[in-house]
Amino acid sequence: MKIRPDSIPKEVLQVTSGLSDAGFEAYVVGGCIRDLVIGKEPNDWDVTTDATPEDIQRIFPHTFYTNEFGTVGVVWDEAADERLKVIEVTPYRVEGKYTDSRRPDEVIWSQKLDDDLKRRDFTVNAFAYSPEKDVLVDNYGGQADLKAGVLRAVGQARERFAEDALRILRAIRLSAELDFSIEPETRDAMIAEVGRLGKISKERIRDEFVRMLNSSKPMKAVQLAQAIGALRFIAPDLERGMGIDQNQAHSYDVWEHNLRSLQHAADKGWSFDIRLSALFHDVAKPETRRRSEEKNDWTFYGHDVVGSRVTKKALQDLRFPKETVDKVSNLVRWHMFFSDPEKVTLSAVRRIVRNVGQENIWDLVNLRICDRIGTGRPKEQPFRLRKYQSMIEEALRAPLTVGMLKIDGNDLMQMGEKAGPRIGYMLHALLEEVLDNPEKNTDEHLRARVGELSKLSDEELKKLGEAGKERKEEEEEASVKELRKKYHVE
């Protein structure tokens, strides 16, 4: 296997040549070399050297050094690619014991490249390449394992995972990203040491989980995590779906259905939020399953509501950002929005859009597509779903939130209403009316209605604002026909 020096960015070459010109060894090392060997563009670049951190800082004008492991960031402010603005350079090192299964107790600088390579996790990450010498160092059979599509730990597998238990999740993630198998001894060591993941921070676990789901084979990753025993440290609620049979509409149990829904999101190249929602959307089916004698089948009433709560707690435990937690738990909450398009009203569709948010409505539709494929049905978008999509587009043409009304709370106070709950009740009552009849969203009409609503008691106004009105839509034939034609549901 051959690497071309010109395949390495100039910023990286400036680091290796700068070290070499100063009399030190310098190698590009790790996963970036693996990616180059297999023809994949690296996401980041690492350099190792026999220079000390002080030597590195003396050679390069703009650096920072913030950790006890010797890594120095060499900064290139002019780099066009954000990934190349900082190149990490780490001295060869020998590490002490890992008493916490996360980091070495001590680090000693070394003058030998192999001291650096033999402490790395997997053979396919233990490459080192010198652009100046055009030499690829492969002391642990990484090229053979790359060719065979195998992940193998460097040296004694149990020692590698005992040093840093996160390597167990990294093996699962790489297996999914590269579509590699895991060598038996390495797999056995992962199973033996998996309990050490209990010492790893939730943030580090989350980051590997995100990369698993963003891979091309997330179903494989989650299945492997479960088989190894690692899933209980990531999202133990998912395992409860194993062996939980569903109703006649489903070909798979809850566990496999969730995984197949996730995989379809990946196959379509959809966003991380959709993938995460697809994985969790039926997480609460085990506790909501009931046998219906009338239907002679299983029912799962309320699994969307319960599932939203379970999902929110699981994502909070993994320290996901609030924005992700709120969006994904909301998608899970509303994933059962679908109903018979011959009976659903346009106002009901508008309310679904309002519940999930205009910015998320198409993600909800895509989640529903994943849900359908996950049942074992081959067709993504049957007539019913296409009809619903056309109704969503139609609904998006009308006001959906209080903020889109032609008048606001300030207008109401100028008309004599006092600040307080009545303002909110009144605005929501107006919104409910406009949802049914978008043409009423005019300043003139709304002001006239405010005059009528202001005569109501607090209780009457509250009831009107909270309950709203359910009216049958008077659809505009031209726009409806256009949208139905677009979705082939005329």
C-alpha positions as CSV (number, residue, x, y, z in Angstrom):
1,M,0.0,0.0,0.0
2,K,1.4,3.3,-1.0
3,I,0.8,6.8,0.3
4,R,1.5,9.9,-1.9
5,P,3.1,12.8,0.1
6,D,1.0,15.2,-2.0
7,S,-2.2,13.6,-0.4
8,I,-1.2,15.2,2.9
9,P,-2.2,18.9,3.4
10,K,0.5,21.5,3.4
11,E,-0.2,22.5,7.0
12,V,0.6,19.0,8.1
13,L,3.7,18.9,5.9
14,Q,4.9,22.2,7.4
15,V,4.7,20.6,10.8
16,T,6.7,17.4,9.9
17,S,9.2,19.4,7.8
18,G,9.7,21.9,10.6
19,L,10.4,19.2,13.1
20,S,12.7,17.4,10.6
21,D,14.6,20.5,9.8
22,A,15.2,21.0,13.5
23,G,16.8,17.6,13.8
24,F,13.8,15.6,15.1
25,E,11.9,12.6,13.8
26,A,8.3,13.4,12.7
27,Y,5.5,11.0,11.6
28,V,1.9,11.5,10.6
29,V,0.2,8.8,12.7
30,G,-3.0,7.0,13.5
31,G,-6.4,7.0,11.9
32,C,-5.6,9.6,9.3
33,I,-3.0,7.3,7.8
34,R,-5.5,4.4,7.8
35,D,-8.0,6.7,6.0
36,L,-5.4,7.6,3.4
37,V,-4.5,3.9,2.8
38,I,-8.2,3.0,2.1
39,G,-8.8,6.1,0.0
40,K,-10.9,8.0,2.5
41,E,-10.5,11.7,3.4
42,P,-9.3,12.1,7.0
43,N,-11.3,14.2,9.4
44,D,-8.3,15.2,11.5
45,W,-4.5,14.9,11.5
46,D,-2.0,13.9,14.2
47,V,1.7,14.0,14.3
48,T,4.1,12.2,16.6
49,T,7.8,13.0,17.2
50,D,10.8,12.5,19.4
51,A,10.8,16.2,20.3
52,T,9.6,17.2,23.7
53,P,6.7,19.6,24.2
54,E,9.2,22.4,24.9
55,D,11.1,21.6,21.7
56,I,7.8,21.7,19.7
57,Q,6.8,25.1,21.1
58,R,10.3,26.5,20.4
59,I,10.1,25.4,16.7
60,F,6.7,26.8,15.9
61,P,5.6,30.4,16.5
62,H,2.0,29.8,17.4
63,T,1.2,26.9,19.7
64,F,-0.7,26.0,22.9
65,Y,0.0,23.2,25.4
66,T,-2.9,22.5,27.8
67,N,-2.6,18.8,29.0
68,E,-0.4,16.5,30.9
69,F,-0.1,14.0,28.0
70,G,2.3,16.1,26.0
71,T,0.0,17.1,23.1
72,V,0.9,20.5,21.6
73,G,-1.5,22.3,19.3
74,V,0.4,23.9,16.3
75,V,-1.9,26.7,15.1
76,W,-2.2,27.7,11.4
77,D,-4.6,30.7,11.4
78,E,-4.5,31.1,7.7
79,A,-5.7,27.5,6.9
80,A,-8.8,27.6,4.8
81,D,-10.0,24.2,6.2
82,E,-11.2,24.5,9.8
83,R,-9.8,21.0,10.4
84,L,-6.3,22.2,9.6
85,K,-6.2,25.3,11.8
86,V,-4.8,23.2,14.7
87,I,-2.5,20.2,14.1
88,E,-1.9,18.1,17.2
89,V,1.7,17.0,17.8
90,T,2.5,14.5,20.6
91,P,5.9,13.2,21.7
92,Y,6.7,9.5,21.6
93,R,5.7,8.3,25.1
94,V,5.6,5.4,27.4
95,E,2.5,5.3,29.6
96,G,2.1,4.0,33.2
97,K,-0.8,2.1,34.6
98,Y,-4.4,3.1,34.0
99,T,-5.9,2.7,37.4
100,D,-9.2,4.5,36.4
101,S,-9.6,2.8,33.0
102,R,-9.6,6.2,31.4
103,R,-6.1,7.8,31.5
104,P,-2.5,6.8,32.4
105,D,-1.2,7.6,35.9
106,E,2.0,8.9,34.4
107,V,3.6,9.6,31.0
108,I,7.3,9.4,30.2
109,W,8.7,10.9,26.9
110,S,10.5,8.4,24.7
111,Q,12.9,8.5,21.8
112,K,11.5,5.4,20.1
113,L,8.6,5.5,17.6
114,D,7.5,2.0,18.5
115,D,6.9,3.0,22.1
116,D,4.2,5.3,20.7
117,L,2.8,2.7,18.2
118,K,2.5,-0.2,20.6
119,R,0.3,1.7,23.0
120,R,-2.3,2.5,20.3
121,D,-5.7,0.8,20.2
122,F,-6.0,-1.2,16.9
123,T,-3.6,-2.4,14.3
124,V,-5.3,-0.3,11.6
125,N,-4.6,2.8,13.7
126,A,-1.0,1.9,14.5
127,F,0.5,3.2,11.2
128,A,3.1,6.0,11.0
129,Y,4.2,7.8,7.9
130,S,7.1,10.1,7.3
131,P,6.5,12.4,4.3
132,E,10.1,13.5,4.3
133,K,11.4,9.9,4.0
134,D,8.3,8.6,2.2
135,V,8.3,5.6,4.6
136,L,5.2,3.8,6.0
137,V,5.9,2.1,9.3
138,D,3.5,-0.8,10.1
139,N,4.9,-2.9,12.9
140,Y,1.6,-4.6,13.9
141,G,0.2,-5.9,10.6
142,G,-2.3,-3.1,10.1
143,Q,-2.1,-3.3,6.3
144,A,-3.0,-7.0,6.3
145,D,-5.9,-6.3,8.7
146,L,-7.1,-3.5,6.5
147,K,-7.1,-5.8,3.5
148,A,-9.0,-8.5,5.4
149,G,-11.5,-6.0,6.8
150,V,-10.6,-7.0,10.4
151,L,-10.3,-4.9,13.6
152,R,-7.6,-6.3,15.9
153,A,-6.2,-4.8,19.1
154,V,-2.5,-4.0,19.3
155,G,-0.6,-6.4,21.5
156,Q,-2.6,-8.0,24.4
157,A,-6.3,-7.1,23.8
158,R,-7.4,-7.1,27.4
159,E,-4.6,-4.8,28.3
160,R,-5.6,-2.3,25.7
161,F,-9.2,-2.2,26.9
162,A,-8.2,-2.2,30.5
163,E,-6.1,0.9,29.8
164,D,-9.0,2.8,28.3
165,A,-12.5,1.2,28.3
166,L,-13.8,3.7,25.8
167,R,-11.8,1.7,23.2
168,I,-14.6,-0.9,23.5
169,L,-17.0,1.6,22.0
170,R,-14.4,2.8,19.6
171,A,-14.1,-0.7,18.2
172,I,-17.9,-0.9,17.8
173,R,-18.0,2.4,16.1
174,L,-15.1,1.6,13.7
175,S,-16.6,-1.7,12.9
176,A,-19.7,0.2,11.7
177,E,-17.8,3.0,10.0
178,L,-15.5,0.7,8.1
179,D,-17.9,-2.3,7.9
180,F,-15.2,-4.5,9.5
181,S,-15.5,-7.6,11.5
182,I,-13.8,-7.8,15.0
183,E,-11.1,-10.5,15.4
184,P,-12.3,-13.1,17.9
185,E,-9.6,-12.5,20.6
186,T,-10.3,-8.8,20.5
187,R,-14.1,-9.4,20.7
188,D,-13.6,-11.7,23.7
189,A,-11.5,-9.1,25.4
190,M,-14.2,-6.5,24.8
191,I,-16.8,-8.7,26.5
192,A,-14.4,-9.5,29.4
193,E,-13.6,-5.8,30.1
194,V,-17.0,-4.2,29.2
195,G,-17.8,-3.5,32.9
196,R,-15.1,-0.9,32.9
197,L,-17.3,1.4,30.8
198,G,-19.0,2.2,34.1
199,K,-16.0,4.4,34.9
200,I,-16.2,6.3,31.6
201,S,-18.0,9.7,31.6
202,K,-21.3,10.0,29.9
203,E,-20.0,12.7,27.7
204,R,-17.3,10.4,26.2
205,I,-19.8,7.6,25.8
206,R,-22.3,10.0,24.1
207,D,-19.7,11.1,21.6
208,E,-18.9,7.6,20.5
209,F,-22.7,6.8,20.3
210,V,-23.2,9.8,18.0
211,R,-20.5,8.6,15.7
212,M,-22.0,5.1,15.7
213,L,-25.4,6.4,14.6
214,N,-23.8,8.7,12.0
215,S,-22.0,5.8,10.4
216,S,-23.3,4.0,7.3
217,K,-24.1,0.9,9.4
218,P,-25.7,2.1,12.7
219,M,-27.9,-1.0,13.0
220,K,-24.8,-3.1,13.0
221,A,-23.2,-0.9,15.7
222,V,-26.2,-1.1,18.1
223,Q,-26.5,-4.8,17.6
224,L,-22.8,-5.3,18.3
225,A,-23.0,-3.0,21.4
226,Q,-25.8,-5.2,22.7
227,A,-24.0,-8.4,22.0
228,I,-20.8,-7.2,23.7
229,G,-22.8,-6.0,26.7
230,A,-22.0,-2.3,26.1
231,L,-25.5,-1.1,25.3
232,R,-26.5,-1.1,28.9
233,F,-24.0,1.7,29.4
234,I,-25.4,3.7,26.5
235,A,-29.2,3.2,26.3
236,P,-30.4,0.3,28.4
237,D,-34.0,1.0,27.6
238,L,-33.6,-0.2,24.1
239,E,-32.8,-3.7,25.1
240,R,-36.2,-4.1,26.7
241,G,-37.7,-4.4,23.2
242,M,-35.9,-7.7,22.5
243,G,-38.4,-10.6,22.1
244,I,-41.4,-8.3,22.4
245,D,-43.7,-9.4,19.6
246,Q,-45.9,-6.8,18.0
247,N,-49.2,-6.9,16.2
248,Q,-49.9,-8.3,12.8
249,A,-48.8,-5.2,11.0
250,H,-45.2,-5.9,12.0
251,S,-42.8,-8.5,10.8
252,Y,-40.3,-8.0,13.6
253,D,-40.1,-7.6,17.4
254,V,-39.8,-4.1,18.9
255,W,-36.0,-4.3,19.1
256,E,-35.4,-5.2,15.5
257,H,-38.2,-2.8,14.3
258,N,-36.4,0.1,16.0
259,L,-33.0,-0.9,14.5
260,R,-34.4,-1.3,11.0
261,S,-36.1,2.1,11.3
262,L,-32.7,3.5,12.3
263,Q,-30.9,1.8,9.4
264,H,-33.4,3.2,6.9
265,A,-32.7,6.7,8.1
266,A,-29.0,6.1,7.5
267,D,-29.6,4.5,4.1
268,K,-31.5,7.7,3.1
269,G,-28.6,9.9,4.5
270,W,-31.0,11.6,6.9
271,S,-29.9,13.7,9.8
272,F,-28.7,12.6,13.2
273,D,-31.9,13.7,14.9
274,I,-34.0,11.6,12.6
275,R,-31.7,8.6,13.2
276,L,-31.9,9.0,17.0
277,S,-35.7,9.4,16.9
278,A,-36.1,6.3,14.7
279,L,-34.0,4.3,17.2
280,F,-36.1,5.4,20.2
281,H,-39.6,5.9,18.6
282,D,-41.0,2.7,20.0
283,V,-38.9,2.4,23.1
284,A,-41.9,2.3,25.4
285,K,-43.8,-0.4,23.6
286,P,-42.8,-3.1,26.1
287,E,-44.5,-1.4,29.1
288,T,-47.6,-0.3,27.1
289,R,-48.3,-3.7,25.5
290,R,-51.7,-5.1,26.3
291,R,-53.6,-8.1,24.8
292,S,-56.9,-7.1,23.1
293,E,-59.4,-10.0,23.1
294,E,-61.6,-8.0,20.8
295,K,-58.8,-7.7,18.2
296,N,-57.1,-10.9,19.2
297,D,-53.8,-9.0,18.9
298,W,-51.4,-6.8,20.9
299,T,-52.1,-3.1,21.4
300,F,-49.7,-0.3,22.5
301,Y,-51.9,2.6,23.4
302,G,-49.9,5.6,24.7
303,H,-46.5,4.2,23.8
304,D,-45.8,7.5,22.0
305,V,-46.5,9.6,25.2
306,V,-44.6,7.3,27.5
307,G,-41.8,6.9,24.9
308,S,-41.3,10.6,24.8
309,R,-40.6,10.6,28.5
310,V,-38.3,7.6,28.3
311,T,-36.4,9.1,25.4
312,K,-36.0,12.5,27.2
313,K,-34.6,10.8,30.3
314,A,-32.2,8.6,28.2
315,L,-30.8,11.5,26.3
316,Q,-30.4,13.7,29.4
317,D,-28.5,10.8,31.0
318,L,-26.1,10.9,28.0
319,R,-25.7,14.7,28.4
320,F,-27.1,15.6,25.0
321,P,-27.7,19.3,24.5
322,K,-31.2,20.5,25.5
323,E,-32.0,21.3,21.9
324,T,-31.4,17.7,20.8
325,V,-33.3,16.3,23.8
326,D,-36.3,18.5,23.2
327,K,-36.5,17.9,19.5
328,V,-36.0,14.1,19.5
329,S,-38.4,13.5,22.5
330,N,-41.0,15.7,20.7
331,L,-40.6,13.7,17.4
332,V,-41.1,10.5,19.4
333,R,-44.2,12.0,21.1
334,W,-45.9,12.8,17.8
335,H,-44.7,10.0,15.6
336,M,-48.2,8.4,15.6
337,F,-49.7,11.5,14.0
338,F,-50.7,9.6,11.0
339,S,-54.4,8.9,10.4
340,D,-56.9,8.1,7.7
341,P,-56.5,11.0,5.1
342,E,-60.2,10.5,4.1
343,K,-61.2,11.5,7.6
344,V,-58.4,13.9,8.8
345,T,-59.2,17.6,8.7
346,L,-56.9,20.3,7.6
347,S,-57.1,22.0,11.0
348,A,-55.9,18.7,12.6
349,V,-52.9,18.7,10.3
350,R,-52.2,22.3,11.2
351,R,-52.3,21.3,14.9
352,I,-49.7,18.6,14.3
353,V,-47.5,21.1,12.5
354,R,-47.9,23.5,15.5
355,N,-47.2,20.7,18.0
356,V,-44.0,19.5,16.4
357,G,-42.9,22.9,15.0
358,Q,-42.8,24.0,11.3
359,E,-39.0,23.5,11.3
360,N,-39.5,19.8,12.4
361,I,-42.5,18.7,10.5
362,W,-40.7,17.1,7.5
363,D,-38.4,15.3,10.0
364,L,-41.5,13.9,11.5
365,V,-42.7,12.7,8.1
366,N,-39.3,11.1,7.5
367,L,-39.5,9.4,10.9
368,R,-42.9,8.0,9.9
369,I,-41.3,6.7,6.7
370,C,-38.6,5.0,8.7
371,D,-41.3,3.6,11.0
372,R,-43.1,2.1,8.0
373,I,-40.0,0.5,6.5
374,G,-39.1,-0.9,9.9
375,T,-42.3,-2.9,10.0
376,G,-41.1,-4.9,7.0
377,R,-43.2,-3.2,4.4
378,P,-41.3,-2.4,1.2
379,K,-43.1,0.7,0.2
380,E,-41.9,4.0,1.7
381,Q,-44.8,6.3,0.7
382,P,-48.2,4.7,0.2
383,F,-51.1,6.8,-1.0
384,R,-52.1,7.7,2.6
385,L,-48.8,9.2,3.5
386,R,-48.5,11.1,0.2
387,K,-52.0,12.5,0.8
388,Y,-51.0,13.6,4.3
389,Q,-47.8,15.3,2.9
390,S,-49.9,17.3,0.5
391,M,-52.1,18.4,3.4
392,I,-49.0,19.4,5.4
393,E,-47.9,21.7,2.6
394,E,-51.3,23.2,2.4
395,A,-51.3,23.7,6.1
396,L,-48.0,25.5,6.0
397,R,-49.6,28.2,3.9
398,A,-51.6,29.4,6.9
399,P,-50.7,30.9,10.3
400,L,-49.7,28.3,12.9
401,T,-48.6,30.2,15.9
402,V,-49.7,33.2,18.0
403,G,-46.7,35.1,16.7
404,M,-48.1,34.9,13.1
405,L,-51.3,36.7,14.0
406,K,-51.8,40.1,12.5
407,I,-52.2,41.5,16.1
408,D,-50.2,40.8,19.3
409,G,-50.4,41.4,23.0
410,N,-49.4,45.0,22.8
411,D,-52.3,45.7,20.4
412,L,-54.7,44.0,22.9
413,M,-53.4,46.2,25.8
414,Q,-53.8,49.3,23.6
415,M,-57.4,48.2,23.1
416,G,-58.0,48.2,26.9
417,E,-57.0,44.7,28.0
418,K,-54.8,44.6,31.1
419,A,-51.5,42.6,31.2
420,G,-52.1,39.1,32.5
421,P,-53.4,35.6,31.6
422,R,-56.4,37.0,29.6
423,I,-54.0,38.3,27.0
424,G,-52.7,34.8,26.3
425,Y,-56.2,33.2,26.4
426,M,-57.5,35.8,23.9
427,L,-54.6,35.3,21.5
428,H,-55.0,31.5,21.5
429,A,-58.7,31.9,21.0
430,L,-58.0,34.1,17.9
431,L,-55.4,31.6,16.7
432,E,-57.9,28.7,16.9
433,E,-60.3,30.7,14.7
434,V,-57.6,31.6,12.2
435,L,-56.4,27.9,12.0
436,D,-59.8,27.0,10.8
437,N,-60.2,30.1,8.5
438,P,-56.8,31.6,7.5
439,E,-58.6,34.4,5.6
440,K,-59.7,35.8,8.9
441,N,-56.1,36.7,9.8
442,T,-56.6,40.4,9.1
443,D,-56.2,43.3,11.5
444,E,-59.7,44.5,11.0
445,H,-61.4,41.1,11.7
446,L,-59.2,40.3,14.7
447,R,-59.8,43.7,16.3
448,A,-63.5,43.2,15.9
449,R,-63.3,39.7,17.5
450,V,-61.2,41.2,20.4
451,G,-64.1,43.5,21.1
452,E,-66.4,40.5,21.4
453,L,-64.0,38.4,23.4
454,S,-63.3,41.2,25.9
455,K,-66.9,40.9,27.1
456,L,-66.4,37.3,28.2
457,S,-65.6,36.3,31.8
458,D,-62.1,35.0,32.7
459,E,-63.4,31.5,32.9
460,E,-65.3,31.6,29.6
461,L,-62.2,33.1,27.9
462,K,-59.9,30.6,29.4
463,K,-62.1,27.7,28.2
464,L,-62.3,29.2,24.7
465,G,-58.5,29.8,24.6
466,E,-57.6,26.3,25.9
467,A,-60.1,24.1,24.2
468,G,-60.3,26.0,20.9
469,K,-62.7,25.2,18.1
470,E,-62.8,22.3,15.8
471,R,-64.2,23.4,12.5
472,K,-64.3,21.7,9.1
473,E,-62.1,23.5,6.6
474,E,-63.4,25.2,3.5
475,E,-60.5,24.2,1.2
476,E,-59.5,26.2,-1.8
477,E,-60.0,23.9,-4.8
478,A,-57.1,25.3,-6.8
479,S,-54.4,25.0,-4.2
480,V,-55.7,21.6,-3.1
481,K,-55.7,20.2,-6.6
482,E,-52.2,21.5,-7.2
483,L,-50.8,19.8,-4.1
484,R,-52.7,16.6,-4.7
485,K,-51.2,16.4,-8.2
486,K,-47.7,17.0,-6.8
487,Y,-48.0,14.0,-4.5
488,H,-49.9,11.9,-7.0
489,V,-53.0,11.6,-4.9
490,E,-55.6,13.1,-7.1
